[in-house]
């Protein structure tokens, strides 16, 4: 059992070393041939021994260690629930939240029913099409800009057309007035 734990510890240390050092040469930072591998363990044991001898005859420190364990027990939410709530109170809380719990159960059932949809190939393959969707959205934005430009140009052309038609209409009205006045003069002179 100890060999298995030691192997697990060594593999965890290897993972940590890989995260810390990455692809760089870790032996450059702490060469193994200069120090003994169990030097760290010896130092930790030495520190533990110094702490225990320093606190050996100190009653207050031993009491603090004992009380810190009690404080951890009191901070545990399960323990505080046991102290503050009786079984009847817990039942009342559950009964009071019955509708909420039923709603949550319905939501969980719905999620369970929709799980097959969420695990479908269509949703799983969505990341594959992200680049295509981005390209299509860029094309759509470009086409919208072009459409906006064409709309502005069409408005300008319509405004120009309306101005020309207004001018031509005014000119025709003016010519009609001139012709009408000339005709009326010629009809009066003939009479």
Secondary structure by P-SEA (a helix, b strand, c coil): caaaaaaaaaaaaaaaaaaacccccccccccccccccaaaaaaaaaaaaaaaaaacccaaaaaaaaaaaaaaaaacaaaaaaacccaaaaaaaaaaaaaaaaaaaaaaaaaaaaccccccccccccccaaaaaaaaaaaaaaaaaaaaaaaaaaaaaaaaaaaaaaaaaaaaaaaaaaaaaaaaaaaaaac
